[in-house]
Amino acid sequence: MSQDLTVTVSRALPAVFAILADPTWLHAWVSDVTDVSRDMGVDRPAMLEESFALRLSDRAAVGEVISHEPPWSVAYRLTTADSSHVLRVSCTASEDGATQVHIHQANAAALAIDLPALNRTLLDLDLTRRRLPDAG
């Protein structure tokens, strides 16, 4: 069983993708994720196959960036000793300047995605100090 969620955010695609492609923000919209390692470096995008430490439902876990195609798609694998979850996130720009975010999970025991929190994070986060990827 899979889970597909979609939210539309009134913000340009490059700004939205910059947040979604930064695993240190996973805790803001994936309810099961806490304490993402800040060792990755602030204000730089995660690189493909880069791993990071996190807490997943109060258990030690390792996260990996398994796909990174700016500014459209990013995927994460979050693994504990007894479980593995894959989040695939894709973004689509609309003509009115908004961005549609689609989150796909193939796992039967899906992680809890907080869409209202995701929307707030994508709208409220101040990215003025970050260099955003080109929309291409």
N, C-alpha and C positions, 0 to 999 in steps of 0.2 A: 504494500500500500504506500502511496506517495502523497506528499502534501505540496500544494502550489498556492502561494499567496501573492497578491498584487496590491500595491499602493501607488497612488499618483501624488507627486510632490511638486508644489509650485516653486521649483528651483531648477536652474540650468543643469544639464547633464554632467558637465565636468565637475561642478561642485558636489553633486550627489555622489558621483563615482569616487571622488577623492576620499570621501568619508567611508563608503562601503568597502573600498579596497585597502583600508587601514585596519588590520585586525585588532588594534588596540581599542577600537570602538565597538567591537562585537558585544561587549557587556551592556551597551546602551540599548540593544534591540533583541538580543537573544537572552531570554530570561534565565536560562540554565548556565550561562557563562559569567564567571566572575574572575577578578584578579588576573587579567591578561598581562603577560610580561611586558614591561616597558623597555627591555633590553634591545629591542629592535631599532631604537633610535626614533626620536621625535621628528615629525615633519618630513618623513621620507616614506615613499611607498614601499610596501612589502614586495619582495622579489619572488618569482616563481620558485617553488620547491623550498622556500625558506620556512623554517619551523620556529615555533614560539611556544612558551609555556603558558598554561592557563588553568583555571579551576572550572570543572564542568560538573554541576550538581554536587559541589563540595568534594569532588575527587580530583586528584592530580591528573592532568591531561596534557597532550601535545597537540598543537594545531599546526597545520601545514597549508600553505597557499598552493593549490594543485592546478589552478588555471588563473591566468592574469592577462586579459586582453583589453587594455584601456582604449576608450572609456566605456566599453560596453559590458564586459563580463569579468567576474571574479568568482572563484570557487575555493572553499575551505574544506579540509578534512579535520575533524576534531575527534581525537582518539583517547580513550581511557584503557585501563587494563582489560576491561571486558566489553567495551562497546566502541563503535565507530560511526560517526555521522558525517554526511557530506551536505554542505550548503552550496547551492549554485545560485548566484545572483546575477541577473542581467538587467540592463537599463536601456530604455528607449526614449529618445527625445520626441516631444510633440511640437506641432507648429506653434502653439501658444507659449512655448518656452518652458513648459513643465516637463517633468521626467517621470516615466512609469518605471517602477521597480518591481521585478518579478523574482520571487524566491522559491526555489524548488528543493525539496528534500525527498529522496527515494526511500529513506528508512521507514520501517513500520512504526518504530518508536521515535517519532519526530521530536526535535527540540522545540521548546516553546518560543515562538516568535511573537514579540510584542509590537504589533503594527502601529498603534498610537505612539508608542515610545520611539519607534523608528521614524515616524513622520516628524515628531518634535525634534529629534536629534538632527535630522536632515534639514529642517527649517531654521533651527536656532543656533547651530554650531557656527562660531565665528571662524571663517577660513581666511580672513584677510592677511594673515601672516604666512600662509602656505602657498607654495607654488602649485598650481593645479595642472593636471595633464591636459594636453591639447585635445580638443574634441575631434580632430582629424578630419 
